[in-house]
């Protein structure tokens, strides 16, 4: 997709792929044939620049034809560089500007409670995105309201555009910060599907849940893994062929 479009955020796509695959294959109660089913779980990709990973996941789950993936970033395509709920089945809200997804997810969880519904809300954030103050307002609100149907997943790959997160604005002790706002916190290997399933599928409690998923940016491709320059970069044809060999396609 990214090579075809000559645009995209390939490093962050690979770090979040296992999280998305686990959610959509085993955790979320959704109906690809009925994307707006009223009782569906809500999923929000706050790190909207990883749209290619979300589109690939949605296509493989049957929300739209896999062939559509090759239209990624075409001028008239529904598959834009950031997700658009008015164009793409399975997308709950438009994302891209960092710090917007979690506040929307908090509103979704409040809506579930007000309507006395059991559907859950999941949101995936980038770790660099946590430098946005709007997230901490949402974290405080969710903790205060004890929104047990809300799960926030942090893609903790420790890289952001141009630098490492800790060199830009220290996030640690990250788990303690979430706990101090009244959240239940778990830390897992973000590439271990079984570990992800166990924590993401657990029944909701009386507090919102934060899952810090320790990931590797560019996971599975040696020349991309943990390399800051691959935040936004397009591989050559030779690199694509090497990547395919390494991930076993």
C-alpha positions as a Markdown table, in Angstrom:
| # | Residue | x | y | z |
|---|---|---|---|---|
| 1 | Unk | 0.0 | 0.0 | 0.0 |
| 2 | Unk | 2.6 | 2.5 | 1.1 |
| 3 | Unk | 5.0 | 1.7 | -1.8 |
| 4 | Unk | 2.1 | 1.9 | -4.3 |
| 5 | Unk | 1.0 | 5.3 | -2.9 |
| 6 | Unk | 4.6 | 6.6 | -2.2 |
| 7 | Unk | 3.2 | 7.9 | 1.1 |
| 8 | Unk | 2.5 | 6.6 | 4.6 |
| 9 | Unk | 3.8 | 6.0 | 8.1 |
| 10 | Unk | 5.2 | 2.5 | 7.8 |
| 11 | Unk | 7.1 | 2.3 | 11.1 |
| 12 | Unk | 4.1 | 3.0 | 13.3 |
| 13 | Unk | 1.9 | 0.7 | 11.1 |
| 14 | Unk | 4.1 | -2.3 | 12.0 |
| 15 | Unk | 4.2 | -1.5 | 15.7 |
| 16 | Unk | 0.4 | -1.4 | 16.0 |
| 17 | Unk | -0.6 | -4.2 | 13.6 |
| 18 | Unk | -0.6 | -7.0 | 16.2 |
| 19 | Unk | -2.8 | -4.9 | 18.5 |
| 20 | Unk | -5.3 | -4.3 | 15.7 |
| 21 | Unk | -5.3 | -7.9 | 14.5 |
| 22 | Unk | -6.0 | -9.2 | 18.0 |
| 23 | Unk | -8.8 | -6.6 | 18.6 |
| 24 | Unk | -10.6 | -7.2 | 15.3 |
| 25 | Unk | -10.1 | -11.0 | 15.1 |
| 26 | Unk | -10.9 | -12.0 | 18.7 |
| 27 | Unk | -12.0 | -9.1 | 21.0 |
| 28 | Unk | -14.3 | -6.6 | 19.4 |
| 29 | Unk | -18.0 | -7.3 | 19.0 |
| 30 | Unk | -18.6 | -5.9 | 15.5 |
| 31 | Unk | -20.4 | -6.9 | 12.3 |
| 32 | Unk | -18.5 | -6.2 | 9.1 |
| 33 | Unk | -21.7 | -6.6 | 7.1 |
| 34 | Unk | -23.4 | -4.1 | 9.4 |
| 35 | Unk | -20.8 | -1.5 | 10.4 |
| 36 | Unk | -23.3 | 0.7 | 12.2 |
| 37 | Unk | -24.9 | -2.1 | 14.3 |
| 38 | Unk | -26.2 | -0.2 | 17.4 |
| 39 | Unk | -24.7 | -2.6 | 19.9 |
| 40 | Unk | -21.2 | -2.8 | 18.4 |
| 41 | Unk | -18.1 | -2.2 | 20.4 |
| 42 | Unk | -16.5 | 1.1 | 19.4 |
| 43 | Unk | -12.9 | 1.3 | 18.2 |
| 44 | Unk | -10.9 | 4.5 | 17.7 |
| 45 | Unk | -7.4 | 4.7 | 16.2 |
| 46 | Unk | -6.3 | 7.9 | 17.8 |
| 47 | Unk | -2.9 | 7.6 | 16.1 |
| 48 | Unk | -4.6 | 8.2 | 12.8 |
| 49 | Unk | -1.4 | 8.4 | 10.8 |
| 50 | Unk | -1.3 | 4.6 | 11.1 |
| 51 | Unk | -4.3 | 4.4 | 8.8 |
| 52 | Unk | -2.7 | 1.9 | 6.5 |
| 53 | Unk | -2.6 | -0.7 | 9.3 |
| 54 | Unk | -6.2 | -0.1 | 10.2 |
| 55 | Unk | -7.4 | -0.3 | 6.5 |
| 56 | Unk | -5.5 | -3.6 | 6.0 |
| 57 | Unk | -7.1 | -5.0 | 9.2 |
| 58 | Unk | -10.6 | -3.8 | 8.2 |
| 59 | Unk | -10.3 | -5.2 | 4.7 |
| 60 | Unk | -9.1 | -8.6 | 6.0 |
| 61 | Unk | -12.1 | -8.7 | 8.4 |
| 62 | Unk | -14.5 | -8.1 | 5.5 |
| 63 | Unk | -15.5 | -4.4 | 6.0 |
| 64 | Unk | -14.6 | -3.7 | 2.4 |
| 65 | Unk | -12.8 | -5.6 | -0.5 |
| 66 | Unk | -9.1 | -6.2 | -0.1 |
| 67 | Unk | -8.6 | -5.0 | -3.6 |
| 68 | Unk | -9.5 | -1.5 | -2.4 |
| 69 | Unk | -6.2 | -1.4 | -0.4 |
| 70 | Unk | -4.3 | -0.6 | -3.6 |
| 71 | Unk | -6.3 | 2.7 | -3.9 |
| 72 | Unk | -4.7 | 4.0 | -0.7 |
| 73 | Unk | -4.0 | 7.7 | -1.1 |
| 74 | Unk | -5.4 | 7.9 | -4.6 |
| 75 | Unk | -7.1 | 11.3 | -5.2 |
| 76 | Unk | -10.6 | 9.8 | -5.3 |
| 77 | Unk | -10.1 | 6.9 | -2.9 |
| 78 | Unk | -12.0 | 6.5 | 0.3 |
| 79 | Unk | -8.7 | 5.4 | 1.9 |
| 80 | Unk | -7.1 | 8.7 | 2.8 |
| 81 | Unk | -3.9 | 9.2 | 4.8 |
| 82 | Unk | -6.0 | 9.5 | 7.9 |
| 83 | Unk | -9.2 | 7.6 | 8.7 |
| 84 | Unk | -12.5 | 9.2 | 7.7 |
| 85 | Unk | -15.8 | 7.8 | 9.2 |
| 86 | Unk | -17.9 | 9.2 | 6.3 |
| 87 | Unk | -15.9 | 7.2 | 3.8 |
| 88 | Unk | -14.6 | 4.0 | 5.4 |
| 89 | Unk | -16.8 | 1.2 | 6.9 |
| 90 | Unk | -15.6 | 0.3 | 10.4 |
| 91 | Unk | -14.1 | 3.8 | 11.2 |
| 92 | Unk | -15.8 | 5.4 | 14.1 |
| 93 | Unk | -14.4 | 8.9 | 14.0 |
| 94 | Unk | -12.0 | 11.0 | 11.9 |
| 95 | Unk | -8.5 | 11.0 | 13.5 |
| 96 | Unk | -5.1 | 12.4 | 12.6 |
| 97 | Unk | -4.7 | 15.5 | 14.8 |
| 98 | Unk | -3.1 | 13.9 | 17.8 |
| 99 | Unk | -4.8 | 14.1 | 21.2 |
| 100 | Unk | -8.3 | 13.9 | 19.8 |
| 101 | Unk | -9.1 | 10.1 | 19.9 |
| 102 | Unk | -9.1 | 9.6 | 23.6 |
| 103 | Unk | -11.4 | 12.5 | 24.4 |
| 104 | Unk | -13.9 | 11.1 | 21.8 |
| 105 | Unk | -13.5 | 7.6 | 23.3 |
| 106 | Unk | -14.3 | 9.1 | 26.7 |
| 107 | Unk | -17.5 | 10.6 | 25.3 |
| 108 | Unk | -18.3 | 7.2 | 23.7 |
| 109 | Unk | -18.0 | 5.5 | 27.1 |
| 110 | Unk | -20.1 | 8.1 | 28.8 |
| 111 | Unk | -22.7 | 7.6 | 26.1 |
| 112 | Unk | -22.7 | 3.8 | 26.8 |
| 113 | Unk | -23.3 | 4.5 | 30.5 |
| 114 | Unk | -26.0 | 7.1 | 29.9 |
| 115 | Unk | -27.9 | 4.7 | 27.6 |
| 116 | Unk | -27.4 | 1.8 | 30.0 |
| 117 | Unk | -25.7 | -0.2 | 27.2 |
| 118 | Unk | -23.0 | -2.9 | 27.5 |
| 119 | Unk | -20.9 | -2.0 | 24.4 |
| 120 | Unk | -17.3 | -1.2 | 25.1 |
| 121 | Unk | -15.0 | 1.5 | 23.7 |
| 122 | Unk | -11.3 | 0.8 | 22.8 |
| 123 | Unk | -8.9 | 3.4 | 21.7 |
| 124 | Unk | -5.3 | 3.1 | 20.5 |
| 125 | Unk | -2.9 | 6.0 | 21.1 |
| 126 | Unk | 0.7 | 6.5 | 20.2 |
| 127 | Unk | 3.1 | 7.1 | 23.1 |
| 128 | Unk | 4.4 | 10.4 | 21.5 |
| 129 | Unk | 0.8 | 11.5 | 21.4 |
| 130 | Unk | 0.7 | 11.5 | 25.2 |
| 131 | Unk | 2.6 | 14.8 | 25.0 |
| 132 | Unk | -0.8 | 16.4 | 24.0 |
| 133 | Unk | -2.5 | 17.9 | 27.1 |
| 134 | Unk | -6.0 | 17.1 | 25.8 |
| 135 | Unk | -5.2 | 13.4 | 26.6 |
| 136 | Unk | -4.6 | 14.1 | 30.3 |
| 137 | Unk | -7.9 | 16.0 | 30.6 |
| 138 | Unk | -9.6 | 13.0 | 29.1 |
| 139 | Unk | -7.7 | 10.6 | 31.4 |
| 140 | Unk | -8.7 | 12.6 | 34.4 |
| 141 | Unk | -12.4 | 12.7 | 33.4 |
| 142 | Unk | -12.5 | 8.9 | 32.7 |
| 143 | Unk | -11.0 | 8.2 | 36.0 |
| 144 | Unk | -13.4 | 10.5 | 37.8 |
| 145 | Unk | -16.4 | 8.9 | 36.1 |
| 146 | Unk | -15.1 | 5.4 | 36.6 |
| 147 | Unk | -15.7 | 4.5 | 33.0 |
| 148 | Unk | -15.2 | 0.7 | 33.2 |
| 149 | Unk | -16.2 | 0.1 | 29.6 |
| 150 | Unk | -13.3 | 2.2 | 28.3 |
| 151 | Unk | -9.9 | 0.6 | 27.4 |
| 152 | Unk | -7.0 | 2.8 | 26.2 |
| 153 | Unk | -4.1 | 1.0 | 24.6 |
| 154 | Unk | -0.8 | 2.8 | 24.4 |
| 155 | Unk | 1.5 | 1.8 | 21.4 |
| 156 | Unk | 4.7 | 2.2 | 23.5 |
| 157 | Unk | 7.3 | 1.9 | 20.7 |
| 158 | Unk | 9.3 | 4.8 | 22.2 |
| 159 | Unk | 9.7 | 6.7 | 19.0 |
| 160 | Unk | 8.0 | 9.6 | 17.4 |
| 161 | Unk | 8.6 | 11.8 | 14.4 |
| 162 | Unk | 12.2 | 12.9 | 14.5 |
| 163 | Unk | 13.3 | 11.6 | 17.9 |
| 164 | Unk | 12.8 | 9.2 | 20.8 |
| 165 | Unk | 10.0 | 10.0 | 23.1 |
| 166 | Unk | 12.1 | 10.2 | 26.2 |
| 167 | Unk | 14.5 | 12.7 | 24.5 |
| 168 | Unk | 11.6 | 14.9 | 23.5 |
| 169 | Unk | 9.4 | 14.9 | 26.6 |
| 170 | Unk | 9.8 | 12.3 | 29.4 |
| 171 | Unk | 6.8 | 10.0 | 29.7 |
| 172 | Unk | 8.0 | 7.7 | 32.5 |
| 173 | Unk | 6.9 | 6.6 | 35.0 |
| 174 | Unk | 4.0 | 6.2 | 32.5 |
| 175 | Unk | 2.1 | 3.4 | 34.3 |
| 176 | Unk | 2.1 | 5.3 | 37.6 |
| 177 | Unk | 0.8 | 8.4 | 35.9 |
| 178 | Unk | -2.3 | 6.6 | 34.6 |
| 179 | Unk | -2.8 | 4.9 | 38.0 |
| 180 | Unk | -2.7 | 8.3 | 39.7 |
| 181 | Unk | -5.8 | 9.3 | 37.6 |
| 182 | Unk | -7.7 | 6.3 | 38.8 |
| 183 | Unk | -7.1 | 3.9 | 36.0 |
| 184 | Unk | -6.4 | 0.1 | 36.1 |
| 185 | Unk | -3.1 | -0.4 | 34.3 |
| 186 | Unk | -1.6 | -3.4 | 32.6 |
| 187 | Unk | 1.7 | -3.7 | 30.7 |
| 188 | Unk | 2.1 | -6.4 | 28.0 |
| 189 | Unk | 4.2 | -7.3 | 25.0 |
| 190 | Unk | 2.4 | -5.6 | 22.2 |
| 191 | Unk | 3.3 | -8.3 | 19.7 |
| 192 | Unk | 2.1 | -11.2 | 21.8 |
| 193 | Unk | -1.4 | -12.0 | 20.6 |
| 194 | Unk | -2.2 | -14.3 | 23.6 |
| 195 | Unk | -1.2 | -11.7 | 26.1 |
| 196 | Unk | -3.1 | -9.0 | 24.3 |
| 197 | Unk | -6.2 | -11.1 | 24.1 |
| 198 | Unk | -6.1 | -11.9 | 27.8 |
| 199 | Unk | -6.0 | -8.3 | 28.9 |
| 200 | Unk | -8.2 | -6.8 | 26.2 |
| 201 | Unk | -11.0 | -9.4 | 26.5 |
| 202 | Unk | -11.2 | -9.4 | 30.3 |
| 203 | Unk | -14.5 | -8.3 | 31.7 |
| 204 | Unk | -14.7 | -4.6 | 32.5 |
| 205 | Unk | -14.4 | -3.5 | 36.1 |
| 206 | Unk | -15.4 | -0.3 | 37.9 |
| 207 | Unk | -12.5 | 1.7 | 36.5 |
| 208 | Unk | -11.2 | 2.5 | 33.0 |
| 209 | Unk | -8.4 | 0.2 | 31.8 |
| 210 | Unk | -5.0 | 1.3 | 30.3 |
| 211 | Unk | -2.9 | -1.3 | 28.5 |
| 212 | Unk | 0.6 | -0.2 | 27.9 |
| 213 | Unk | 1.6 | -2.3 | 24.9 |
| 214 | Unk | 5.4 | -2.5 | 24.6 |
| 215 | Unk | 6.1 | -2.6 | 20.9 |
| 216 | Unk | 8.9 | -2.2 | 18.3 |
| 217 | Unk | 8.4 | 0.4 | 15.6 |
| 218 | Unk | 8.8 | -1.4 | 12.3 |
| 219 | Unk | 8.4 | -4.8 | 14.0 |
| 220 | Unk | 9.5 | -7.8 | 11.8 |
| 221 | Unk | 11.5 | -5.9 | 9.3 |
| 222 | Unk | 15.2 | -5.6 | 10.2 |
| 223 | Unk | 16.0 | -2.3 | 8.4 |
| 224 | Unk | 12.9 | -0.6 | 9.8 |
| 225 | Unk | 12.9 | -1.8 | 13.4 |
| 226 | Unk | 13.5 | 0.9 | 16.0 |
| 227 | Unk | 14.7 | 3.4 | 13.4 |
| 228 | Unk | 13.5 | 6.9 | 13.9 |
| 229 | Unk | 13.9 | 7.8 | 10.2 |
| 230 | Unk | 11.2 | 5.2 | 9.3 |
| 231 | Unk | 8.4 | 7.2 | 10.9 |
| 232 | Unk | 7.5 | 8.5 | 7.5 |
| 233 | Unk | 9.4 | 6.9 | 4.7 |
| 234 | Unk | 8.7 | 4.8 | 1.6 |
| 235 | Unk | 10.6 | 1.6 | 0.9 |
| 236 | Unk | 12.2 | 0.8 | -2.4 |
| 237 | Unk | 11.3 | -2.2 | -4.4 |
| 238 | Unk | 14.4 | -4.1 | -3.2 |
| 239 | Unk | 13.4 | -3.2 | 0.4 |
| 240 | Unk | 9.9 | -4.4 | -0.2 |
| 241 | Unk | 11.1 | -7.8 | -1.4 |
| 242 | Unk | 13.5 | -8.1 | 1.6 |
| 243 | Unk | 10.6 | -7.2 | 4.0 |
| 244 | Unk | 8.4 | -9.8 | 2.5 |
| 245 | Unk | 11.1 | -12.4 | 2.9 |
| 246 | Unk | 11.6 | -11.4 | 6.6 |
| 247 | Unk | 7.9 | -11.4 | 7.5 |
| 248 | Unk | 7.4 | -14.7 | 5.7 |
| 249 | Unk | 4.8 | -13.6 | 3.1 |
